[in-house]
Amino acid sequence: MRYPWIDEYLMAKRAVTKDLQPEWNWIRYKIGEKMFAAVLLDPQDRPIYINVKLDPLEGAALRQQYRDIIPGYYSDKRCWNSVLADGSVPDGLLKKMLDTSYRLVLQGFSRKKLREILGLSPCGADCAACGFYRAQCPGCNESCGQVFHQAEGEACPLYRCPVQKHRQASCAFCPSLPCDLWRATRDPRMTEEEFEQSIGERIARLRGFP
């Protein structure tokens, strides 16, 4: 296969798991048990196709442009496309197709389920990495934003704004990110440098998914 990077690239995405479907001899890459990509193997376990999900119009346009992209092999041919594993589709384009497939499958989950799957709060904080998680705080998603540093019964502003006010899964595509609200909720224990670093890390996590 001319895309030896594909496994590492897909497994680096947040919340991705993989398995082997022995009946089909497919290596499936999944989010929350939903497949978003697959490497199809021949009887000698050699890759023959890479399956990805795309918007129907985008898939049709790419199939016209590249002969090594065909309607999804053993898949719903309206949304799924198969890329020849030894074909000539550019690496950059295949990565973009895989990114799109990941995003489309994520969009199929509810906002609450999406946050649970990704394990991130709406502001991009990784609750599992916090020393207060489970000990003093159930977590942002589990408590609907009523975290340890808020008054009892009150949700964190960085939960209220995207989830309750704007009905979004997270702050990911807010045009004002990071907004004044982010800076107003700064952890007082952090230095300015530490706070700016944490903002950068949270934005990077959020921008890594839709």
C-alpha positions in Angstrom: 0.0 0.0 0.0 1.3 3.4 -0.9 -0.2 5.0 2.3 1.8 3.4 5.1 1.0 6.4 7.4 -2.8 5.7 7.4 -3.0 3.7 10.7 -1.0 6.2 12.7 -2.8 9.1 11.2 -6.3 7.7 12.1 -5.4 6.5 15.5 -4.0 9.9 16.4 -7.5 11.3 16.1 -9.4 11.7 19.4 -11.6 8.8 20.6 -10.8 6.6 17.6 -10.7 2.8 18.1 -10.2 0.1 15.5 -11.0 -3.6 15.1 -10.8 -6.3 12.5 -14.1 -7.4 11.0 -13.2 -11.0 10.1 -16.2 -11.8 8.0 -15.3 -8.9 5.6 -11.6 -8.8 6.4 -11.8 -5.1 7.0 -9.8 -3.1 9.5 -12.4 -0.7 10.7 -11.7 2.7 12.4 -14.6 3.9 14.6 -15.8 6.6 16.9 -18.3 5.5 19.5 -18.8 2.2 17.6 -19.6 4.1 14.3 -17.2 3.4 11.5 -15.8 6.4 9.7 -13.0 4.6 7.7 -11.9 1.2 6.8 -9.0 -0.6 5.1 -10.2 -3.5 3.0 -7.9 -6.5 2.8 -7.7 -9.2 0.2 -7.4 -12.9 1.1 -3.7 -12.5 1.6 -4.3 -9.6 4.0 -3.0 -7.0 1.6 -4.9 -3.6 1.5 -6.9 -3.2 -1.7 -9.3 -0.3 -0.8 -9.7 2.5 1.7 -13.3 3.4 2.4 -14.3 6.9 3.5 -17.6 8.7 4.0 -18.1 12.0 2.1 -20.9 14.3 1.2 -22.6 12.8 -1.9 -21.8 15.7 -4.2 -18.1 15.9 -3.0 -17.7 12.1 -3.5 -19.2 12.3 -7.0 -16.9 15.1 -8.0 -13.8 13.3 -6.8 -14.8 10.1 -8.6 -15.0 12.1 -11.8 -11.5 13.6 -11.2 -9.7 10.5 -10.0 -10.1 7.1 -11.6 -8.7 5.5 -8.4 -11.7 6.7 -6.4 -14.8 4.6 -7.0 -18.3 4.2 -5.4 -18.0 2.5 -1.9 -17.1 -1.2 -2.2 -19.7 -3.2 -0.3 -21.0 0.1 1.2 -23.8 2.7 0.6 -22.6 4.1 -2.7 -24.3 7.4 -2.1 -22.1 8.4 0.8 -19.2 6.0 0.8 -16.2 6.0 -1.5 -13.3 3.5 -2.0 -9.8 4.7 -2.7 -7.4 2.2 -4.4 -4.8 1.4 -1.9 -2.0 1.3 -4.5 -3.5 4.1 -6.6 -2.4 7.6 -7.4 -4.6 9.7 -5.1 -2.3 12.3 -3.5 -1.6 11.8 0.2 -2.8 15.3 1.1 -6.2 14.7 -0.6 -6.6 11.3 1.1 -5.9 12.9 4.5 -8.5 15.5 3.7 -11.0 12.8 2.8 -10.3 10.9 6.0 -10.7 14.2 8.0 -14.0 14.8 6.3 -15.2 11.3 7.0 -14.3 11.6 10.7 -16.1 15.0 10.9 -19.3 13.7 9.2 -19.6 10.7 11.6 -19.0 12.9 14.6 -21.8 15.2 13.4 -24.2 12.3 13.6 -24.1 12.2 17.4 -26.0 14.4 19.7 -24.1 17.3 21.3 -24.1 15.6 24.7 -23.0 12.3 23.2 -20.3 14.0 21.2 -18.7 15.5 24.3 -18.9 12.2 26.1 -17.2 10.4 23.2 -14.4 12.9 22.9 -13.9 13.3 26.6 -13.7 17.1 26.4 -15.6 19.9 28.1 -17.1 22.5 25.8 -14.1 24.8 26.4 -11.7 22.0 25.4 -10.5 21.1 28.9 -9.6 17.4 29.3 -11.4 16.6 32.6 -9.7 13.2 32.9 -6.4 15.0 33.2 -7.6 17.2 36.1 -6.6 16.4 39.7 -10.2 17.2 40.9 -11.9 14.8 38.4 -13.9 12.1 40.2 -12.5 13.1 43.6 -14.1 16.5 44.0 -15.8 17.0 40.6 -17.8 14.6 38.5 -16.7 16.4 35.3 -18.1 19.1 33.1 -20.2 16.8 30.8 -21.4 14.6 33.6 -22.6 17.6 35.8 -23.9 19.7 32.9 -21.3 22.3 33.7 -21.9 22.4 37.4 -18.2 21.9 38.2 -16.3 22.2 41.5 -15.3 25.8 41.1 -18.8 27.1 40.6 -21.5 28.0 43.1 -23.9 25.1 43.9 -26.5 24.7 41.2 -24.7 27.1 38.8 -23.1 26.0 35.5 -19.7 27.3 34.4 -20.0 30.2 32.0 -18.0 28.3 29.4 -20.6 25.5 29.5 -23.6 27.9 29.5 -22.5 29.9 26.6 -21.9 27.3 23.9 -24.3 24.6 25.1 -27.2 26.3 26.7 -27.2 29.7 24.9 -25.9 28.8 21.4 -26.9 25.1 21.3 -23.5 24.0 20.2 -21.4 21.0 21.3 -18.5 23.3 22.2 -16.7 26.6 21.6 -14.9 25.0 18.6 -16.1 27.4 15.9 -16.9 30.5 17.8 -15.4 33.4 15.8 -14.4 35.1 19.0 -12.4 32.2 20.3 -10.7 32.8 22.8 -13.3 35.3 24.0 -13.4 37.6 27.0 -15.4 35.0 28.8 -12.5 32.6 28.6 -10.2 35.2 30.1 -12.7 36.0 32.8 -12.7 32.4 34.0 -8.9 32.2 34.3 -7.7 29.8 37.1 -6.1 32.2 39.6 -3.5 29.7 40.4 -2.0 30.0 36.9 0.6 32.5 35.8 -0.1 34.5 32.7 2.3 32.3 30.7 0.6 29.1 32.0 -2.8 30.5 31.3 -1.9 31.4 27.7 -0.4 28.0 27.2 -3.6 26.3 28.5 -5.7 28.4 26.1 -3.6 27.3 23.2 -3.9 23.6 24.3 -7.6 23.8 24.6 -8.1 25.5 21.3 -5.9 22.9 19.6 -8.1 20.1 21.1 -11.3 21.9 20.0 -10.0 22.5 16.5 -9.1 18.9 16.2 -12.8 18.0 15.8 -16.0 19.7 14.6 
